[in-house]
Amino acid sequence: MNRFRIRASAVTSGLAACGLVAAVTLTGCSAGQQSQTSVQEPAVNGTSATVNNIALRNVHIQAAQTSDELRPGQNVDLVFAAINQSPDVSDTLIGITSEIGPVTVSGNTTIPADGTLFVGTPDVQQTVSALKAVEAAEAATATVALTKPISNGLTYTFTFNFARAGQTTITVSVSAGVDAPRQEQGAAAEPRGHP
């Protein structure tokens, strides 16, 4: 046998073995239920939590921050949806407490069986009116009177208390207001995009 053919055959076999090991190793990185894509998070600003039959979704403080922080004495809106997953038992939001100030909840806080309570700004009323055509829904507002400064990028503790479901404590972030303007830096800011 030719000496070069033996060497070429050994090199080819070695490369094939390395390729097989690499393929098995890389495949193993994403195998199982602990891969990075096994859990998907919702594309919303807020926090989610569940306490018994009540699911809290998109919980966030809605406020336009125009300086370093939102200062004590200001009022900010707490926005969220509370979904009652019980098919036959209604629940009621009794109250909300926070480390950053007292929370005042106004409106009907009953969460209908298999229905939703939307808490937020007045534009929520329009959403609820449309939703009532297909499912049980209520609307309320929640305002936090700040006793401590708050800022974007930080989270703050809120405790939700329900008549039947009980109590849950979650951390809530600050989200820009609904119509928060985007501000360009510098005097020479020009519109971007295609002409």
BAFI-3210 file (N, C-alpha, C; in Angstrom, 3 decimals, decimal comma, padded with zeros to 6 digits):
// residues 195
n [1|2|3|4|5|6|7|8|9|10|11|12|13|14|15|16|17|18|19|20|21|22|23|24|25|26|27|28|29|30|31|32|33|34|35|36|37|38|39|40|41|42|43|44|45|46|47|48|49|50|51|52|53|54|55|56|57|58|59|60|61|62|63|64|65|66|67|68|69|70|71|72|73|74|75|76|77|78|79|80|81|82|83|84|85|86|87|88|89|90|91|92|93|94|95|96|97|98|99|100|101|102|103|104|105|106|107|108|109|110|111|112|113|114|115|116|117|118|119|120|121|122|123|124|125|126|127|128|129|130|131|132|133|134|135|136|137|138|139|140|141|142|143|144|145|146|147|148|149|150|151|152|153|154|155|156|157|158|159|160|161|162|163|164|165|166|167|168|169|170|171|172|173|174|175|176|177|178|179|180|181|182|183|184|185|186|187|188|189|190|191|192|193|194|195]
n.u [000,821|000,349|002,217|001,299|-001,443|-002,267|-001,714|-003,403|-005,858|-005,924|-005,921|-008,341|-010,138|-009,669|-010,501|-013,212|-014,039|-013,584|-015,413|-017,831|-017,804|-017,879|-020,391|-022,151|-021,578|-022,327|-025,036|-025,960|-025,871|-028,222|-030,169|-032,865|-034,973|-033,945|-032,931|-032,110|-034,251|-036,479|-038,295|-040,530|-040,916|-043,406|-043,962|-044,179|-044,165|-044,523|-044,745|-045,551|-047,692|-049,126|-051,731|-053,345|-056,416|-056,184|-054,635|-052,146|-051,248|-048,940|-048,159|-047,340|-045,831|-047,049|-045,660|-044,409|-041,143|-039,305|-037,076|-034,267|-035,550|-038,812|-040,454|-041,280|-044,659|-045,741|-048,237|-048,697|-049,720|-050,831|-050,821|-052,492|-053,696|-056,063|-056,802|-059,399|-059,244|-060,995|-063,831|-066,350|-066,443|-066,457|-064,127|-062,627|-060,672|-059,235|-057,376|-054,295|-050,933|-047,862|-044,296|-043,555|-045,492|-048,931|-051,619|-054,385|-057,343|-059,883|-063,265|-065,103|-063,995|-064,427|-063,722|-064,944|-066,156|-064,211|-063,413|-062,105|-060,356|-059,513|-057,085|-056,165|-055,382|-057,742|-058,204|-058,502|-061,157|-062,366|-061,263|-062,358|-065,092|-065,234|-064,336|-066,313|-068,229|-067,530|-066,607|-066,741|-065,922|-064,341|-063,530|-061,135|-059,290|-055,973|-054,022|-050,880|-049,647|-046,753|-044,338|-041,744|-038,834|-038,854|-037,581|-036,959|-035,909|-035,558|-037,052|-040,037|-041,685|-044,896|-047,926|-050,639|-053,983|-056,516|-059,976|-060,743|-058,591|-056,359|-053,173|-050,440|-047,055|-045,172|-042,527|-042,412|-041,966|-041,079|-042,713|-042,632|-044,926|-048,037|-048,124|-045,480|-043,064|-040,461|-037,260|-034,829|-031,334|-029,315|-028,914|-028,830|-030,445|-031,895|-034,591|-034,820|-034,459|-035,771|-035,531]
n.v [-001,168|002,286|004,780|007,429|007,204|005,819|007,688|009,819|008,560|008,178|010,833|011,756|010,063|010,922|013,641|013,252|011,951|014,006|015,914|014,549|014,324|017,053|017,764|016,204|017,247|019,998|019,716|018,635|020,825|022,283|020,515|018,957|020,255|022,564|024,413|027,607|028,597|027,347|028,537|031,073|034,566|037,085|039,869|042,409|045,314|044,908|043,089|039,672|037,543|034,930|034,157|031,761|031,475|033,828|035,627|037,917|040,293|042,071|044,100|047,294|050,502|053,413|056,166|059,248|060,043|062,878|063,939|063,191|061,554|060,526|062,481|062,543|063,285|063,451|061,939|058,717|056,297|052,981|050,163|047,298|043,971|041,808|038,531|036,284|032,983|031,113|029,226|029,618|031,179|034,384|037,034|039,593|042,516|043,645|045,489|047,367|047,617|049,471|050,018|052,525|054,419|055,284|053,457|054,217|052,780|052,972|052,559|049,687|046,822|044,159|040,946|039,197|035,777|033,760|036,009|039,403|042,016|045,198|047,487|050,790|053,681|056,228|055,466|052,784|052,244|052,281|049,976|048,025|048,361|047,436|044,814|043,683|042,747|040,177|038,839|038,651|041,633|044,188|047,564|049,665|052,175|052,838|054,694|055,847|057,654|059,153|058,676|058,318|058,761|057,598|055,758|055,083|051,824|050,682|048,523|048,143|047,197|045,774|044,836|042,798|042,292|039,987|039,044|036,266|034,837|035,568|036,864|038,416|039,312|041,360|042,546|045,626|047,462|050,723|052,232|054,110|056,780|056,502|058,190|059,065|061,323|060,965|062,075|063,815|064,185|067,115|070,020|069,635|067,576|065,429|064,177|060,648|057,950|056,804|058,914]
n.w [000,000|-000,579|001,035|001,268|000,834|003,090|005,085|004,243|004,492|007,268|008,174|007,063|008,400|011,021|010,909|010,318|012,650|014,552|013,604|014,063|016,873|017,537|016,468|018,049|020,561|020,300|019,712|022,054|023,770|023,490|024,065|025,862|028,564|029,584|027,885|026,398|024,974|025,943|027,644|027,183|027,405|027,934|025,707|027,117|029,252|031,970|035,158|035,921|037,822|039,859|042,051|043,652|042,084|040,691|038,172|037,721|035,329|033,270|035,138|036,033|036,794|035,502|034,223|033,083|033,053|033,481|034,594|036,742|038,565|039,759|041,993|045,577|046,503|044,005|041,869|040,493|038,037|038,591|036,649|035,431|034,658|036,054|036,032|036,452|036,948|037,762|036,941|038,062|040,424|041,656|042,516|044,578|044,445|047,236|048,204|047,699|048,642|049,045|049,002|048,232|048,601|049,491|047,950|046,041|045,125|042,775|041,693|040,399|041,818|041,518|040,326|037,854|037,645|035,586|034,224|033,676|035,345|034,585|035,417|035,415|033,443|032,258|029,541|029,614|030,050|027,516|026,378|028,051|027,525|024,878|025,263|026,881|025,194|024,543|026,830|030,478|032,077|033,997|035,082|036,675|038,530|039,715|041,825|042,847|045,485|045,716|048,255|048,364|046,302|042,882|040,028|036,534|035,515|037,972|040,473|042,459|045,474|045,672|047,252|046,705|047,628|047,768|048,142|048,084|046,834|048,262|049,247|047,535|046,902|044,807|042,623|040,934|037,953|036,562|033,887|030,872|030,170|028,307|026,027|025,913|024,873|022,465|022,871|021,131|021,343|021,468|019,326|016,616|015,816|013,526|011,489|011,124|008,778|005,630|002,731]
ca.u [000,000|001,087|002,359|000,480|-002,839|-002,491|-001,731|-004,624|-006,972|-005,889|-006,320|-009,759|-010,844|-009,532|-011,378|-014,591|-014,287|-013,686|-016,682|-018,894|-017,745|-018,342|-021,828|-022,824|-021,393|-023,144|-026,438|-026,234|-026,013|-029,594|-031,095|-033,520|-035,912|-033,264|-032,320|-032,449|-035,516|-037,562|-039,251|-040,700|-041,475|-044,266|-043,352|-044,831|-043,286|-044,807|-044,504|-046,657|-047,723|-050,378|-052,066|-054,502|-057,096|-056,024|-053,386|-051,833|-050,472|-048,452|-048,220|-046,276|-046,131|-047,027|-045,353|-043,390|-040,062|-038,645|-035,839|-033,563|-036,464|-040,135|-040,265|-042,406|-045,700|-046,352|-049,101|-048,428|-050,731|-050,477|-051,588|-052,398|-054,905|-056,229|-057,649|-059,938|-059,204|-062,054|-064,984|-067,639|-066,370|-065,903|-063,218|-062,574|-059,423|-059,523|-056,486|-052,901|-050,003|-046,586|-043,209|-043,267|-046,584|-050,265|-052,268|-055,831|-058,024|-061,230|-064,058|-065,551|-062,820|-064,860|-063,179|-065,971|-065,718|-063,740|-063,388|-060,913|-060,405|-058,455|-056,816|-055,257|-055,765|-059,100|-058,338|-058,863|-062,614|-062,686|-060,887|-063,338|-066,359|-065,116|-064,163|-067,550|-069,025|-067,146|-066,367|-066,987|-064,781|-064,579|-062,426|-060,886|-058,034|-055,131|-053,080|-049,905|-049,159|-045,359|-043,716|-040,314|-038,513|-038,739|-036,900|-036,938|-034,817|-035,608|-038,333|-040,586|-042,522|-046,335|-048,661|-052,028|-054,794|-057,788|-060,900|-060,684|-057,299|-055,348|-052,226|-049,177|-046,152|-044,362|-041,768|-043,022|-041,073|-041,653|-042,785|-042,944|-046,342|-048,578|-047,717|-044,194|-042,363|-039,068|-036,510|-033,531|-030,302|-028,557|-029,681|-028,778|-031,157|-032,662|-035,383|-034,108|-035,275|-035,570|-036,068]
ca.v [000,000|003,518|005,467|008,648|006,808|005,452|008,946|010,535|007,840|008,453|012,231|011,817|009,412|011,808|014,795|012,782|011,700|015,323|016,500|013,830|014,728|018,442|017,786|015,648|018,206|021,183|019,319|018,414|022,102|022,784|019,407|018,949|021,332|023,703|025,240|029,021|028,904|026,517|029,393|032,348|035,625|037,970|041,110|043,529|045,993|044,631|041,852|038,725|036,710|034,212|033,798|030,868|031,563|035,169|035,848|039,330|040,406|043,374|045,033|048,299|051,888|054,173|057,565|059,851|060,590|063,952|064,316|062,028|060,701|061,042|062,901|062,413|064,286|063,224|060,765|057,896|055,255|051,562|049,564|045,837|043,185|040,681|037,557|035,268|031,708|030,250|029,280|029,854|031,957|035,733|037,477|041,047|043,144|044,383|046,628|047,252|048,418|049,636|050,629|053,863|055,322|054,672|053,188|054,421|052,059|053,506|051,824|048,348|045,931|042,764|040,205|038,186|034,408|033,594|037,345|040,216|043,364|046,050|048,634|051,681|055,037|056,284|054,789|051,389|052,154|051,928|048,575|047,212|048,420|046,538|043,444|043,180|042,079|038,767|038,200|039,488|042,507|045,385|048,514|050,480|052,916|052,757|055,805|055,789|058,957|058,846|059,178|058,100|058,958|056,397|056,010|054,000|050,867|050,074|047,876|048,502|046,132|045,996|043,679|042,752|041,515|039,584|038,477|034,803|034,296|035,850|037,953|038,156|040,462|041,311|043,754|046,307|048,444|051,965|052,267|055,447|057,035|056,036|059,093|059,665|061,756|060,579|063,311|063,725|064,972|068,054|070,939|069,236|066,326|065,404|062,952|059,505|057,102|056,944|060,174]
ca.w [000,000|-000,692|002,312|001,244|000,957|004,488|005,827|003,834|005,079|008,704|008,342|006,753|009,515|012,182|010,713|010,423|014,071|015,206|013,181|014,745|018,284|017,605|016,213|019,223|021,655|020,068|019,794|023,468|024,461|023,467|024,294|027,161|028,846|030,172|026,853|026,534|024,316|026,461|028,337|026,503|028,220|027,156|025,235|027,773|030,197|033,365|035,881|035,985|039,024|040,058|043,424|043,540|040,793|040,102|037,441|037,483|034,094|032,826|036,257|035,956|037,133|034,257|034,504|032,219|033,868|032,732|035,297|037,276|039,321|040,087|043,384|046,506|046,296|042,695|041,728|039,316|037,832|038,606|035,566|035,366|034,414|036,972|035,348|037,346|036,242|038,277|036,036|038,709|041,657|041,513|043,566|044,689|044,864|048,466|048,314|047,269|049,428|048,366|049,751|047,714|048,918|049,542|046,667|046,072|044,044|042,578|040,719|040,748|041,869|041,414|039,191|037,583|037,356|034,214|033,641|033,833|035,899|034,047|036,278|034,709|033,098|031,687|028,250|029,898|029,947|026,139|026,204|028,770|026,782|023,723|025,731|027,485|024,165|024,420|028,123|031,641|032,340|034,806|035,009|037,856|038,459|040,904|041,851|043,929|045,941|046,059|049,477|048,115|044,878|042,059|038,766|035,549|035,673|039,299|040,781|043,760|046,007|045,839|047,770|046,246|048,552|047,172|049,130|048,082|046,409|049,269|049,096|046,857|046,836|043,590|042,305|039,803|037,339|036,043|032,440|030,379|029,930|027,039|024,956|026,266|023,660|022,295|022,769|020,471|022,016|020,636|018,491|015,219|015,610|012,287|011,337|010,560|007,923|004,199|002,224]
c.u [000,872|001,059|001,484|-001,003|-003,178|-002,611|-003,014|-005,847|-007,052|-006,361|-007,820|-010,574|-010,808|-010,442|-012,842|-014,954|-014,437|-015,005|-017,858|-018,955|-018,274|-019,854|-022,601|-022,734|-022,296|-024,635|-026,836|-026,437|-027,458|-030,615|-031,727|-034,406|-035,241|-032,575|-032,816|-033,793|-036,684|-038,631|-039,341|-041,370|-042,352|-043,552|-044,113|-043,875|-043,399|-044,467|-045,745|-046,549|-049,073|-050,533|-053,398|-055,156|-056,935|-054,639|-053,231|-050,931|-050,137|-048,573|-047,040|-046,782|-046,012|-046,830|-044,264|-042,355|-039,300|-037,385|-035,201|-034,481|-037,837|-040,131|-041,506|-043,380|-046,388|-047,247|-048,738|-049,493|-050,113|-051,402|-051,388|-053,731|-054,906|-057,243|-058,082|-060,032|-060,223|-063,261|-066,294|-067,608|-065,713|-064,966|-063,224|-061,189|-059,745|-058,643|-055,088|-052,069|-048,662|-045,570|-042,959|-044,403|-047,919|-050,879|-053,777|-056,442|-059,456|-061,956|-064,443|-064,362|-063,212|-064,244|-064,164|-065,366|-065,378|-063,692|-062,130|-061,245|-059,229|-058,293|-055,806|-055,846|-057,148|-059,267|-058,671|-060,372|-063,044|-062,386|-061,931|-064,671|-066,338|-065,055|-065,447|-068,452|-068,717|-066,864|-066,655|-065,742|-065,228|-063,367|-062,343|-059,612|-057,285|-054,072|-052,174|-049,458|-047,751|-044,924|-042,201|-040,047|-038,430|-038,102|-037,027|-035,755|-034,781|-036,978|-038,735|-041,604|-043,971|-046,952|-050,123|-052,800|-056,167|-058,645|-060,782|-059,290|-056,208|-054,420|-050,994|-048,371|-045,258|-043,559|-042,276|-042,065|-041,837|-041,595|-043,142|-044,442|-046,752|-048,076|-046,394|-043,443|-040,931|-038,282|-035,149|-032,549|-029,608|-029,434|-029,761|-029,493|-032,018|-033,492|-034,563|-035,035|-034,955|-036,173|-037,324]
c.v [001,241|004,256|006,727|008,324|006,453|006,725|009,736|009,883|008,115|009,887|012,378|011,207|010,288|013,019|014,407|012,543|013,015|016,006|015,861|014,231|016,155|018,524|017,282|016,633|019,414|020,878|019,146|019,703|022,580|021,685|019,546|020,153|022,554|024,578|026,674|029,364|028,097|027,329|030,715|033,334|036,521|039,260|042,309|044,108|045,477|043,250|040,973|037,911|036,002|033,914|033,050|031,015|032,907|035,283|037,351|039,403|041,862|044,437|045,994|049,655|052,668|055,645|058,042|060,533|061,619|064,469|063,038|061,045|061,347|061,277|062,646|063,578|064,139|061,984|060,050|056,812|053,872|050,888|048,045|045,240|042,036|039,734|036,492|033,959|030,704|030,354|029,670|030,704|033,310|036,028|038,997|041,486|044,023|045,622|046,301|048,144|048,455|050,279|052,083|054,855|054,609|054,547|053,347|053,736|052,573|052,687|050,457|047,391|044,457|042,142|039,066|036,799|034,311|034,941|038,101|041,557|044,123|047,250|049,510|053,041|055,046|055,598|053,311|051,202|051,747|050,463|047,665|047,209|047,469|045,081|042,846|042,482|040,589|038,074|039,172|040,307|043,707|046,293|049,309|051,285|052,732|053,850|055,664|057,214|058,741|059,499|059,009|058,369|057,614|056,770|054,810|053,084|050,201|049,426|048,199|047,450|046,588|044,704|043,827|041,836|041,270|038,886|036,961|034,249|034,533|036,973|037,508|039,443|040,291|042,601|044,314|047,370|049,677|051,915|053,686|055,573|056,588|056,881|059,769|060,051|061,254|061,855|063,042|064,616|065,906|068,884|070,468|067,923|066,422|064,140|061,865|058,723|057,349|058,246|059,951]
c.w [000,000|000,654|002,384|001,396|002,396|005,324|005,508|004,451|006,583|008,989|008,105|007,884|010,758|012,081|010,841|011,888|014,834|014,850|013,889|016,222|018,435|017,413|017,430|020,389|021,484|020,144|021,248|024,241|024,495|023,713|025,674|027,363|029,452|029,128|026,991|025,917|024,861|027,187|027,590|027,440|027,356|026,795|025,792|028,804|031,618|033,860|035,821|037,269|039,082|041,537|043,375|042,168|040,099|039,461|037,208|036,265|033,807|033,924|036,143|036,407|035,838|034,587|033,557|033,103|033,040|033,417|035,834|037,986|039,400|041,590|044,256|046,319|044,945|042,760|040,442|039,238|037,943|037,605|035,594|034,950|035,414|036,344|036,350|036,560|036,769|037,360|036,711|039,973|041,382|042,674|043,564|045,114|046,061|048,572|047,838|048,185|048,712|049,289|049,344|047,966|048,929|048,154|046,861|044,859|043,984|041,524|041,243|040,688|041,898|040,165|038,916|037,353|035,878|033,471|034,013|034,470|035,319|034,958|035,556|034,477|032,442|030,329|028,411|029,751|028,537|025,865|026,845|028,031|025,589|024,167|026,292|026,473|024,087|025,753|029,254|031,945|033,161|034,667|036,304|037,609|039,768|040,811|043,065|044,231|046,479|047,371|049,403|046,641|044,150|040,728|037,840|035,818|037,029|039,496|042,215|044,174|046,186|046,353|047,369|047,184|047,925|048,227|049,222|047,801|047,444|048,839|048,316|046,799|045,622|043,461|040,984|039,279|036,880|034,525|032,021|030,145|028,541|025,875|025,267|024,998|023,637|022,065|022,145|021,221|021,027|019,737|017,046|014,973|014,380|012,225|010,677|009,660|006,469|003,711|001,422]
res [m|n|r|f|r|i|r|a|s|a|v|t|s|g|l|a|a|c|g|l|v|a|a|v|t|l|t|g|c|s|a|g|q|q|s|q|t|s|v|q|e|p|a|v|n|g|t|s|a|t|v|n|n|i|a|l|r|n|v|h|i|q|a|a|q|t|s|d|e|l|r|p|g|q|n|v|d|l|v|f|a|a|i|n|q|s|p|d|v|s|d|t|l|i|g|i|t|s|e|i|g|p|v|t|v|s|g|n|t|t|i|p|a|d|g|t|l|f|v|g|t|p|d|v|q|q|t|v|s|a|l|k|a|v|e|a|a|e|a|a|t|a|t|v|a|l|t|k|p|i|s|n|g|l|t|y|t|f|t|f|n|f|a|r|a|g|q|t|t|i|t|v|s|v|s|a|g|v|d|a|p|r|q|e|q|g|a|a|a|e|p|r|g|h|p]
***
